[in-house]
Amino acid sequence: MHQRLDQLLILLLAGISPALLIAISIAEPYAGKAMNLPAAEIIWFAEAFLIGTLAVMPLSGTLLTRMGFVRLTWVCLAGTLLSGVGIVACDVLIRPQVQDPVLCLMVLAGVFSAPLAPAAQAFAVATHPAELRGQAMALWGGGRFAGFLLTALLAGHLIENLGWSFPLAIGLVMALPCFAMLHQPSRLLHNPEFGMDLRGLCLLLLALVPLLLALNLGPLFNSDGRDMLLVGMLIVTLVAGVAFVRHALRKPDPIVSLAPLIGPDFRIATFVAFIVAVMTTGQFSILMVSELAKVSADMLGWRTTVGGVAQIVGVAAGGYLVRPMLARPGACLALIVTALGLASFNLYGTSVSLVEISATRALMGFGLGLTVPLFAAFAYSGFDEARTASASSLFVFASMMGTGIGVAALGGEFDVASAILDDPLSAYRVVFWTQAIGVLLLLPLIWLLRVRDLTPAKR
């Protein structure tokens, strides 16, 4: 019974942040309409949440070590609930005509929910022996996909019948039972005397915040001579980033420990997960079928549902591939299936059937689901338990950051291809081939990974 509760806790904690993110993303246009906001300002809602999330997520390991799993999770859940309820209250009771108070609450929701997924992964590692770690990581990955899928399925109905803010209630409801299941895992390092590295924190924020603004809001800076502001932000990011890395390597207890990256398995697995995140952003396939093929919202919703279910199936299958003789072939299979799914987007034309958009998304979703438990198991194979907290924050952050960079980088490639080819459909296909080839190029790295502490799981 105790183990089942731990598994449920991992599932719920991993799914809260994705549930909130997809809820905010879907609600954006409806919130903008309710507040009479121009299109250029509507994008700030999800961006505010993302900036808060990505700015805090690297700090999760330090916070977990200093506060302990129970206290940190309790604070994050309480903060997430309060900020989420505040957003709903603004929509229902206040109905502001300016976005400032809602944006502040969006940032707070991102800040408080950010450590939940890394804490859940660290908890999964600490409460499962090595031979069951694949299943634990599958559970963690399934929770993230389930939070996304459940919100995507219910958001439209909630918005139509209750209001733009009510999809956030799905993530908030997921948070409530977690309070009753919290307990401190003994194998996670807890040091209340762990110092707070304020200089490192300042350098990290100087590196991250301008980069996040540049990646997510770049188009806003490319007009009216504001492109120099974008260049300046990237320079600040580069200088502060280099200074932070030097500081973190020299200080014995930095705000974000880079020590886990010394291990080759963790370093390679984290890099592979980062590149997969860069290459698998689904924004361009959605834009292609919505803009050129002009599919209905119902078709897009069905596509998302099928892809989400395929991801959960892939996560479950990947957990059972975490075996000494199967892990590396399984990871290779995961990359190949993911690449085939990405390449199959090239079958899209100016008209597309429901079967086509569902089958291609399901293929990519299944491959992507396979990668989650396999890469995580490689990352923590033979891992020093004392570094689990810092490692989990780096591993989860790499994947989330990869998605943001992928949207910006592939978006730039799409713009260049559109200008050269003068054909949006051909430009989309250039992006799809780049995604597929980029994933396949990772295959040699899989054979550098080792599975030192994995033994066949007892059934």
C-alpha positions in Angstrom: 0.0 0.0 0.0 2.8 2.4 0.9 4.5 1.8 -2.4 1.3 2.4 -4.3 0.9 5.8 -2.6 4.5 6.7 -3.5 3.8 5.8 -7.1 0.6 7.9 -7.1 2.5 10.8 -5.6 5.2 10.6 -8.3 2.5 10.5 -11.0 0.6 13.6 -9.6 3.7 15.7 -8.9 5.1 15.1 -12.3 1.9 16.1 -14.0 1.0 19.4 -12.3 3.3 21.7 -14.2 2.5 20.3 -17.7 -1.2 20.5 -16.8 -0.9 24.2 -15.9 1.2 25.0 -18.9 -1.2 23.5 -21.5 -4.1 25.0 -19.6 -2.6 28.5 -19.9 -1.6 28.0 -23.5 -5.1 26.9 -24.5 -6.7 29.7 -22.5 -4.5 32.5 -23.9 -6.7 33.6 -26.8 -9.9 33.5 -24.6 -8.2 35.5 -21.9 -7.0 38.0 -24.4 -10.5 38.3 -25.8 -12.0 38.8 -22.3 -9.5 41.6 -21.6 -9.7 43.1 -25.1 -5.9 42.7 -25.6 -4.1 42.9 -28.9 -2.6 39.7 -30.3 1.0 40.9 -29.5 0.2 41.0 -25.8 -1.8 37.7 -25.6 1.4 35.6 -25.8 2.7 37.0 -22.5 0.4 34.7 -20.5 2.2 31.5 -21.3 5.5 33.2 -21.6 5.2 34.6 -18.0 4.5 31.1 -16.7 7.5 29.6 -18.7 9.9 32.3 -17.6 9.0 31.7 -14.0 9.3 28.0 -14.5 12.6 27.9 -16.3 14.2 30.6 -14.1 13.6 28.5 -10.9 13.9 25.0 -12.1 17.7 24.8 -12.0 17.5 25.8 -8.4 15.4 22.8 -7.5 18.3 20.6 -6.4 19.7 23.2 -4.0 16.2 23.9 -2.6 15.6 20.2 -2.2 18.9 19.7 -0.3 18.3 22.7 1.9 14.6 22.3 2.7 14.1 18.6 2.3 11.6 16.9 0.1 8.5 17.3 2.3 9.0 21.0 3.1 9.9 22.0 -0.4 7.0 20.1 -2.0 4.6 21.4 0.6 5.6 25.1 -0.1 5.5 24.6 -3.9 2.1 22.9 -3.8 0.7 25.6 -1.5 2.2 28.4 -3.7 0.8 26.7 -6.8 -2.6 26.4 -5.4 -2.7 30.0 -4.1 -1.5 31.5 -7.4 -3.8 29.3 -9.4 -6.8 30.2 -7.3 -5.8 33.8 -7.7 -5.9 33.6 -11.5 -9.3 32.0 -11.4 -10.5 34.7 -8.9 -9.3 37.4 -11.2 -11.3 35.9 -14.1 -14.5 35.2 -12.1 -14.6 38.0 -9.5 -12.4 40.9 -10.6 -12.4 40.6 -14.5 -9.5 43.0 -14.9 -9.2 44.9 -18.1 -5.4 45.0 -17.8 -3.2 41.9 -17.7 -0.7 43.0 -15.0 -2.2 41.3 -12.0 -2.8 38.1 -14.0 0.7 38.1 -15.4 2.2 38.4 -11.9 0.1 35.4 -10.8 1.2 33.5 -13.9 4.9 34.1 -13.0 4.2 32.9 -9.4 2.5 29.8 -10.7 5.5 29.0 -12.8 7.9 29.7 -9.9 6.1 27.5 -7.4 5.3 24.6 -9.7 8.8 24.5 -11.3 10.5 22.3 -8.6 7.6 19.8 -8.5 8.7 17.7 -11.5 12.5 17.5 -10.5 11.5 16.7 -6.9 9.2 14.0 -8.1 12.0 12.5 -10.2 14.5 12.6 -7.3 11.8 11.0 -5.1 11.3 8.2 -7.6 15.1 7.5 -7.7 15.4 7.6 -3.9 12.4 5.2 -3.3 13.1 2.6 -6.0 16.0 0.2 -6.3 18.1 0.2 -9.4 16.3 -2.8 -11.0 12.9 -1.0 -10.7 14.2 2.5 -11.7 13.0 2.0 -15.3 9.4 1.5 -14.1 9.7 4.5 -11.8 10.9 6.7 -14.6 8.1 5.4 -16.8 5.7 6.4 -14.1 7.2 9.8 -13.8 7.1 10.3 -17.6 3.6 9.0 -17.7 2.5 11.5 -15.1 3.8 14.4 -17.2 2.1 13.2 -20.4 -1.1 12.4 -18.5 -1.3 15.9 -17.0 -0.8 17.4 -20.5 -3.4 15.0 -22.1 -6.1 15.3 -19.4 -6.0 19.1 -19.6 -6.0 19.1 -23.4 -9.1 16.9 -23.4 -11.1 19.0 -20.9 -9.9 22.5 -21.5 -12.3 23.4 -24.3 -15.3 22.2 -22.4 -14.3 24.1 -19.3 -13.6 27.3 -21.1 -16.9 27.1 -23.0 -19.0 26.4 -20.0 -17.2 28.1 -17.1 -14.5 30.6 -18.2 -11.0 30.9 -19.7 -9.3 30.3 -16.3 -11.0 27.0 -15.3 -8.7 24.6 -17.2 -6.1 25.5 -14.5 -8.4 23.7 -12.0 -7.2 20.4 -13.4 -3.6 21.0 -12.2 -4.8 22.4 -9.0 -7.0 19.4 -8.2 -4.0 17.1 -8.9 -2.1 19.0 -6.3 -4.6 18.6 -3.4 -4.1 14.8 -2.6 -0.3 15.2 -2.7 -0.3 16.9 0.7 -1.5 13.7 2.4 1.1 11.5 0.8 4.3 13.5 1.5 7.1 11.8 3.4 10.9 12.4 3.5 12.8 9.6 1.6 15.8 8.6 3.6 18.1 8.3 0.6 17.8 11.9 -0.5 20.4 14.2 1.0 18.9 16.8 3.4 21.2 19.4 4.7 19.4 22.4 6.4 22.8 24.1 6.8 23.5 24.1 3.0 24.4 27.7 2.1 22.6 29.9 -0.4 25.0 31.1 -3.1 23.6 34.6 -3.8 26.4 35.5 -6.3 25.7 32.3 -8.2 22.0 33.0 -8.1 22.4 36.5 -9.6 24.7 35.2 -12.3 22.3 32.4 -13.1 19.3 34.7 -13.4 21.3 37.2 -15.5 22.1 34.3 -17.9 18.6 32.7 -18.0 16.1 35.5 -17.9 17.4 37.5 -21.0 17.8 34.2 -22.8 14.2 33.1 -22.1 12.9 36.5 -23.2 14.9 36.4 -26.4 13.8 32.8 -27.2 10.1 33.2 -26.4 9.6 36.9 -27.4 12.2 37.3 -30.1 9.6 38.4 -32.8 8.6 41.4 -30.6 12.2 42.7 -30.8 12.6 42.4 -34.6 10.8 45.6 -35.5 11.2 49.3 -35.0 14.9 49.0 -34.6 14.6 46.9 -31.4 16.8 44.2 -32.9 19.8 45.7 -31.1 18.0 45.1 -27.8 17.7 41.4 -28.7 21.5 41.3 -29.5 22.3 43.0 -26.2 20.2 40.4 -24.3 22.0 37.5 -25.9 25.4 39.1 -25.1 24.3 39.5 -21.4 23.3 35.8 -21.4 26.6 34.7 -22.9 28.8 36.7 -20.5 26.7 35.9 -17.4 26.5 32.2 -18.5 30.3 31.9 -18.8 30.8 33.7 -15.4 28.2 31.3 -13.8 29.9 28.2 -15.0 33.3 29.4 -13.8 31.8 30.3 -10.4 29.9 27.0 -10.1 33.1 24.9 -10.8 35.2 26.8 -8.3 32.7 27.1 -5.4 32.2 24.0 -3.2 28.5 24.6 -2.7 27.1 26.6 -5.7 23.5 27.5 -6.1 23.3 24.9 -8.9 25.8 22.1 -8.7 27.3 21.0 -12.0 29.0 18.0 -10.4 26.5 15.5 -11.9 27.8 16.5 -15.3 31.2 15.0 -14.4 29.7 11.5 -14.8 29.8 10.5 -18.5 26.5 8.5 -18.4 24.6 11.5 -16.9 26.3 14.0 -19.2 25.6 12.0 -22.4 22.0 11.1 -21.4 21.2 14.7 -20.5 22.6 15.9 -23.8 20.7 13.4 -25.8 17.4 14.3 -23.9 18.2 18.0 -24.6 18.6 17.5 -28.3 15.6 15.2 -28.6 13.6 18.0 -26.9 15.0 20.6 -29.4 14.0 18.4 -32.4 10.6 17.2 -31.3 8.7 20.4 -30.8 5.3 19.8 -32.4 4.6 23.5 -33.1 5.4 23.2 -36.8 3.3 20.2 -37.6 0.4 21.9 -35.9 1.0 25.2 -37.8 1.3 23.4 -41.1 -2.0 21.5 -40.8 -3.9 24.4 -39.3 -2.6 27.1 -41.7 -2.1 25.2 -45.0 -4.4 22.2 -44.7 -6.9 24.2 -42.7 -8.1 21.3 -40.6 -10.8 21.9 -38.0 -10.3 22.3 -34.3 -11.9 19.0 -33.7 -9.3 17.3 -36.0 -6.5 19.0 -34.1 -8.0 18.0 -30.8 -8.2 14.3 -31.9 -4.6 14.5 -33.2 -3.5 15.8 -29.8 -5.4 13.1 -28.0 -4.1 10.2 -30.1 -0.5 11.5 -29.8 -0.9 11.8 -26.0 -2.2 8.3 -25.6 0.6 7.0 -27.8 3.2 8.8 -25.6 1.7 7.2 -22.4 1.8 3.7 -24.1 5.4 4.4 -25.2 6.4 5.5 -21.6 5.0 2.2 -20.2 6.8 0.1 -22.9 10.0 2.0 -22.3 10.0 1.2 -18.6 10.1 -2.5 -19.4 13.0 -2.1 -21.8 15.2 -0.9 -19.0 17.1 -4.2 -18.8 20.9 -4.9 -19.2 20.5 -6.5 -22.6 17.6 -4.3 -23.9 18.3 -0.8 -22.7 20.7 0.4 -25.5 18.8 -1.4 -28.3 15.6 0.0 -26.8 17.0 3.5 -26.8 18.1 3.2 -30.4 14.6 1.9 -31.3 13.1 4.9 -29.5 15.2 7.4 -31.6 14.4 5.6 -34.8 10.7 5.5 -34.2 10.7 9.1 -33.2 12.6 10.1 -36.3 10.2 8.1 -38.5 7.3 9.9 -36.9 9.0 13.3 -37.6 9.8 12.3 -41.2 6.2 11.2 -41.7 5.1 14.8 -41.3 6.4 15.3 -44.8 3.4 13.3 -46.0 1.2 16.3 -45.1 0.0 18.4 -48.0 -2.5 21.2 -48.5 -5.2 18.7 -47.6 -4.9 16.0 -45.0 -7.1 13.4 -43.6 -7.8 12.6 -39.9 -6.1 9.2 -40.3 -2.9 10.9 -41.7 -2.5 13.5 -38.9 -3.4 10.9 -36.2 -1.1 8.2 -37.5 1.9 10.5 -37.9 1.4 12.0 -34.5 0.9 8.6 -32.8 4.1 7.3 -34.3 6.2 10.2 -33.1 4.4 10.2 -29.7 5.1 6.5 -29.2 8.8 6.9 -30.0 9.1 10.0 -27.8 7.4 8.2 -24.9 9.9 5.3 -25.2 12.8 7.8 -24.7 11.6 9.1 -21.3 12.3 6.2 -19.0 15.3 4.9 -21.0 17.2 8.2 -21.0 16.4 8.8 -17.3 17.5 5.3 -16.4 20.8 5.8 -18.2 21.3 9.2 -16.5 21.0 7.7 -13.0 22.7 4.4 -13.8 25.3 3.8 -11.0 24.6 7.3 -9.7 25.8 8.7 -6.4 22.6 9.1 -4.3 23.9 12.2 -2.7 23.8 14.0 -6.0 20.3 12.9 -7.0 18.7 16.3 -6.0 21.0 18.4 -8.2 21.0 15.9 -11.0 17.2 15.8 -11.2 17.0 19.6 -11.6 19.6 19.6 -14.4 18.0 16.7 -16.2 14.5 18.0 -16.2 15.6 21.6 -17.0 17.6 20.4 -20.0 14.5 18.9 -21.6 12.3 22.0 -21.0 15.0 24.3 -22.2 15.5 22.2 -25.3 11.9 22.7 -26.2 12.2 26.5 -26.0 15.4 26.6 -28.0 13.9 24.2 -30.6 11.0 26.5 -31.2 13.3 29.5 -31.7 16.0 27.7 -33.8 13.6 25.8 -36.0 11.4 28.9 -36.4 14.5 30.7 -37.7 15.2 27.9 -40.1 11.6 28.0 -41.3 11.8 31.8 -41.9 15.0 31.4 -44.0 13.6 28.4 -45.9 10.4 30.3 -46.7 12.3 33.3 -48.0 14.5 31.0 -50.2 11.9 28.6 -51.5 9.0 31.0 -51.6 6.7 28.1 -50.7 5.4 27.6 -47.1 4.8 23.8 -47.6 8.4 23.2 -48.8 9.7 25.3 -45.9 7.7 23.2 -43.4 9.2 20.0 -45.0 12.7 21.4 -44.5 12.0 21.7 -40.8 10.5 18.2 -40.6 13.6 16.7 -42.3 15.9 18.7 -40.0 14.0 17.3 -37.0 14.2 13.7 -38.2 17.8 13.8 -39.2 18.8 15.6 -36.0 17.3 12.7 -33.9 19.0 10.0 -36.0 22.4 11.7 -35.5 22.1 10.9 -31.8 22.2 7.1 -32.4 26.0 6.7 -32.0 25.9 8.4 -28.6 23.5 5.7 -27.2 26.3 3.1 -27.5 28.5 5.2 -25.2 26.1 4.8 -22.4 26.5 2.1 -19.7 23.9 0.4 -17.6 26.1 -0.5 -14.6 23.6 -1.1 -11.9 20.6 -2.5 -13.8 19.6 -6.0 -13.0 16.5 -7.9 -14.3 13.5 -6.6 -12.3 11.6 -9.2 -10.2 8.1 -9.6 -11.3 
